[in-house]
């Protein structure tokens, strides 16, 4: 009888340990959070790259032609516009992907 009582106690202890472990396990990291962060960094890099390319072209032209602030300002603004346009294109691409994914999931659930 002690054997059965000990076995029952061990089973109860094991159940309690399993419950405690389940309550204390951290939730898995969400891949979506990382994808959103990667998208944000991609957009920032695209904007900065546009600005830097515009700065480089404008500065180079101003040095060659001797018109210091003129082309610098114009090409920085053009680089900013190009960077914003590229960011918007990336955002549209991600939005299309999300819409297609949602439509695909809707078909799977509906049919």
N, C-alpha and C positions, 0 to 999 in steps of 0.2 A: 503494500500500500504506500509506503514511503516513496517507492519508485514512481508510482502514478502521481502522487502529490508533487514530487520534484519535477516531473515532466510537465505537469500542468502549470507549475510556477514558471518554469523556463519558457513555456509557450506564451504565457501572459507577458513575461518580461520581454520576449522577442517582439511581440505585438506592440508593446509600448515603445521599444527602441525604434521600430519601423516607423511609428507615428511621429516620434520626435525627429528622426532623420528626415522624413518627408516634410515636416514643418520648417526645418532649418536649412534645407537645400536652397541655394539661391536660384532665382529664375534664370533661364537661359538668356543670353544676350540677344537682343533683337537685331537681326541683319538689316532691317529697314532703317534703324537709326544710323548705322554705319553707311548705308547707301545714301541717305540724306546728307550726311556730313561730307561724303565724297563729292556729291553733286554741288554742295555749297562751295567747297574748295575749288572744284573745277571752274565754277563761275567766277570766283574771285581771281583765279589765275588767268582766265580769259580776259577779264577786264584789265588787269595789270599788264598783261602782255600787249594788249592793244595800245595802252598808254605808253609803254616803254618803246614800242616800235615807232609810234608817232613821234615821241620825243627824240629818238635817234635820227629819224629821217629829217625832222625839222631842224635839229641842231646841226646836222651835217650840211644841209642846204644853206643854213644861215652862215656857217663858217666858210663855205666855198664862195657864196655870193656876197658876203659881207653885210648882210641885212639882219643883224642879230635877233631881235625878238619876233620878227614878222613870221617866218616859216615855222619857228618853234611853236608859237601859239596856234597857228593854223593846223599843224600836224598833230599837236597834242589833242586838239578838239576832234580832229578826224579819227585819231586813235581811240579816243573815248567813245565816239559814235560807233566805230567798228567793234570795240569791246562789248558795248551794250547790245549791239545787233547779234553778236555771237552768243552772248548770254541768253538772249531771248530765244534764239534758235535751239540752244541746248534745253531750255525750259520747255519749249514746244515738243521737242523730241521725247523728253521724259513724260510729258503729259500724254502724248500719243501712246507711249508704251503702257502707261497706267490704264488708259481707257481700253486699249486692246486686251490687257490682262483682265480687267473687270468684265469686259464683254465675254471673254473666254470662260471665265468662272460662272457667269450668268447662264451661258449655254449648258455648262456641265450640270448646274443645279436644276435648270428648268426642264431638261429633256431626259 
